Amino acid sequence: MPAVQETIDQVRQIDVDQYKYGFETLIEMDVAPKGLNEEIIKLISAKKGEPQWMLDWRLEAFERWKTMESPDWARVDYPPIDFQDIHYYAAPKSMSGPASLDEVDPEILRTYEKLGIPLREQEILAGVVKPQNVDEGEDEEGRLTAPNSSRVAVDAVFDSVSVATTFKKELEKAGVIFMPISEAIREHPELVKKYLGSVVPVSDNFFATMNSAVFTDGSFVYVPPGVRCPMELSTYFRINERNTGQFERTLIIADKGSYVSYLEGCTAPQRDENQLHAAVVELVALDDAEIKYSTVQNWYPGDKEGKGGIYNFVTKRGDCRGANSRISWTQVETGSAITWKYPSCILRGDNSRGEFYSIAVSNGRQQIDSGTKMIHLGKNTTSRIISKGISAGQSNNTYRGQVSANRKAANARNFTQCDSLLIGNDCGAHTVPYIEAKNATAQFEHEATTSKISDDQLFYCMQRGIPEEEAIALIVNGFVKDVIQQLPMEFAVEAQKLIGISLEGSVG
Amino acid sequence: MLEIKNLHARVAEEGTEILKGVDLTVQDGEVAAIMGPNGSGKSTLSYILSGRDDYEVTEGDILYNGESILEMDPAERAASGVFLAFQYPLEIPGVATMTFLKTAMNAQRKARGEAELMTPEFIRRVKASAAELKIDMEMLKRPLNVGFSGGEKKRAEILQMALLEPKLCVMDETDSGLDIDALKIVADGVNALRSAERSFLVITHYQRLLDYIVPDTVHVLYKGRIIKSGTKDLALQLENEGYAQIIGEAA
């Protein structure tokens, strides 16, 4: 299995304690003073050239936020955050909205290249290279193979601003709008006004409200009725600047009968202090529309002793607003010091379907409290949850999930499967399901297992000549296979490697 | 091939001594059967040969092609040609048997400094070996040993042995849980692998297996020591008289 072999090679290349994406990009930055107040919000709004309605929206959120308290019900433990000690805006100095890639600081382009996102190349190749004889699917061993050439439109967000969006022209031809949300606010105010905050209300929760006040950039996607988006859309988030929070806002609307698949990747430099990431993602699927949203989250997790790392407090929610609509979340979570995240589906339209596939890997001192909510409101709505938690080191990994059926949700169905795998004796796995059915015809199933990689399994693999770490990677990749299969092809290969790297040093 | 010298070993955790001075030599190409009643240390011997760290060698040595292997971990021993066919093969959920086979073969090749097997060559080898063992290729797409019948598990063990081309094959109670048809298939598979460069240590409780895999030598292990060695006739004698007679002689 070359993917596993590659994982091992890759692990060898980096030091045990080294996070691959831990480098810093040295460029001149335009940074707002620390602290959260009306002046800062006005500054952000002005920097983005926003209309008054947007500023008003932000300020209202800020008023709300001042009355709210940080949630404390999750199984995570961290010192109080001083929200006045964070920069809420940081942008590369050389740019105030580049017209083309040529205007982007070459340092930034190099950074994305290091991260494996050749923006420039993709732009050049746009429309020239057609996927040739794409060798997708599984090879004879059931292993995932990546297509030779794949076209993915990328929006790259560097600290607070979007630096480049590729394939714009081709997407425009199909009628798909894919642009930084700051641009969308200026260019498509009617769409933004209609949908922003319609899934995650301004006052939803502490971090979402904060995001509503200070969000800086993120992606906006609109797929018109009946259009199948011609390529995968992807956003790459990068926190670079010190003491900076990243507060991106993503809004995706799939109009009637449309389809879109969206990928999100995240990394950050290695720093001793904690950095805050509080994003909001809203998805809206109208009648017969489908949205697939995949995340590979690899924020810096902190060092072995738990120093540094990203606090990832994210609100993600999808609204299956129309009949027969479908939203699926797939996430691979390997990074962050603390993860607090529950990508959810509101199943409002009759016959709508929500899915949540998750792999959450925790090592060292990472703390994960993650899961989903499936809120069944419409008739004949179905949902499916497959969660795979892997805990190693001294980490704690909690699955928290809510499944509920409204009184009108006749024939609602849910299937939930939560599997936990423990590596070593000092980590914890917890499963906290909340199940609520107010309609007698609802059928909810919940299955949960906890297992450990046994010494017998490891010895068996080693007796066949497979070294210990490769054996662990092999067994873990087997454990998460159901979820990996849900990822788009090139992400699946990446995710397999990432899981191997995240578990490096988990036995000793 | 193999020289076990005055081997003493105990359970690492609680210190119970299981092997109390085993002496055994296996020549190149020899098939040696180890027989003995329950609790005599047969399975322990197989684990210690393959390097399981639940046991601790306190005295003596194991020489494999003239060199001690006590300091080598299980994966290193495997790469140098030591193979153990498990009495109870382990299940690896979610890992297709084909994937496991390729991972193991390439890990061993890598450890020996050889190039990785390319997929077409790998598939060709698997198809050939699977056909001999009457293994359906469909079975190899399933996760390793998960939901396999007793016979399928043992055949999968022999398939791994055939593909990994070991020099020293240790087979732990391979006949347990097999009906007579499955036993014949497994024995044929083993016999096909017999060669002047490959030795076998066949651990079994019953003589039945030795009707199909005919050994060159037979050794009786009792209370952690080899108390009697002989030819294949010794196995027949054991079958007729039971262990009591020989144990009595040795005492």
HADDOCK unambig.tbl for C-alpha pairs under 7 A between the chains (distance, minus, plus):
assign (segid A and resid 1 and name CA) (segid B and resid 99 and name CA) 5.72 0.50 0.50
assign (segid A and resid 1 and name CA) (segid B and resid 102 and name CA) 6.18 0.50 0.50
assign (segid A and resid 1 and name CA) (segid B and resid 103 and name CA) 5.10 0.50 0.50
assign (segid A and resid 141 and name CA) (segid B and resid 96 and name CA) 6.65 0.50 0.50
assign (segid A and resid 141 and name CA) (segid B and resid 98 and name CA) 5.18 0.50 0.50
assign (segid A and resid 141 and name CA) (segid B and resid 99 and name CA) 5.42 0.50 0.50
assign (segid A and resid 141 and name CA) (segid B and resid 141 and name CA) 6.51 0.50 0.50
assign (segid A and resid 142 and name CA) (segid B and resid 96 and name CA) 6.83 0.50 0.50
assign (segid A and resid 457 and name CA) (segid B and resid 90 and name CA) 6.02 0.50 0.50
assign (segid A and resid 459 and name CA) (segid B and resid 52 and name CA) 6.82 0.50 0.50
assign (segid A and resid 460 and name CA) (segid B and resid 90 and name CA) 6.76 0.50 0.50
assign (segid A and resid 462 and name CA) (segid B and resid 74 and name CA) 5.55 0.50 0.50
assign (segid A and resid 462 and name CA) (segid B and resid 75 and name CA) 4.58 0.50 0.50
assign (segid A and resid 463 and name CA) (segid B and resid 50 and name CA) 6.79 0.50 0.50
assign (segid A and resid 463 and name CA) (segid B and resid 74 and name CA) 5.18 0.50 0.50
assign (segid A and resid 463 and name CA) (segid B and resid 75 and name CA) 5.44 0.50 0.50
assign (segid A and resid 463 and name CA) (segid B and resid 78 and name CA) 5.59 0.50 0.50
assign (segid A and resid 463 and name CA) (segid B and resid 83 and name CA) 6.97 0.50 0.50
assign (segid A and resid 464 and name CA) (segid B and resid 75 and name CA) 6.61 0.50 0.50
assign (segid A and resid 464 and name CA) (segid B and resid 78 and name CA) 5.84 0.50 0.50
assign (segid A and resid 464 and name CA) (segid B and resid 104 and name CA) 5.67 0.50 0.50
assign (segid A and resid 465 and name CA) (segid B and resid 75 and name CA) 4.06 0.50 0.50
assign (segid A and resid 465 and name CA) (segid B and resid 76 and name CA) 6.58 0.50 0.50
assign (segid A and resid 465 and name CA) (segid B and resid 78 and name CA) 4.85 0.50 0.50
assign (segid A and resid 465 and name CA) (segid B and resid 79 and name CA) 5.42 0.50 0.50
assign (segid A and resid 465 and name CA) (segid B and resid 104 and name CA) 5.70 0.50 0.50
assign (segid A and resid 465 and name CA) (segid B and resid 107 and name CA) 6.00 0.50 0.50
assign (segid A and resid 465 and name CA) (segid B and resid 108 and name CA) 5.33 0.50 0.50
assign (segid A and resid 466 and name CA) (segid B and resid 75 and name CA) 5.75 0.50 0.50
assign (segid A and resid 466 and name CA) (segid B and resid 104 and name CA) 5.53 0.50 0.50
assign (segid A and resid 466 and name CA) (segid B and resid 107 and name CA) 5.55 0.50 0.50
assign (segid A and resid 467 and name CA) (segid B and resid 75 and name CA) 5.61 0.50 0.50
assign (segid A and resid 475 and name CA) (segid B and resid 92 and name CA) 6.62 0.50 0.50
assign (segid A and resid 478 and name CA) (segid B and resid 93 and name CA) 5.91 0.50 0.50
assign (segid A and resid 478 and name CA) (segid B and resid 94 and name CA) 3.83 0.50 0.50
assign (segid A and resid 478 and name CA) (segid B and resid 95 and name CA) 4.68 0.50 0.50
assign (segid A and resid 479 and name CA) (segid B and resid 93 and name CA) 6.52 0.50 0.50
assign (segid A and resid 479 and name CA) (segid B and resid 94 and name CA) 5.70 0.50 0.50
assign (segid A and resid 481 and name CA) (segid B and resid 94 and name CA) 6.10 0.50 0.50
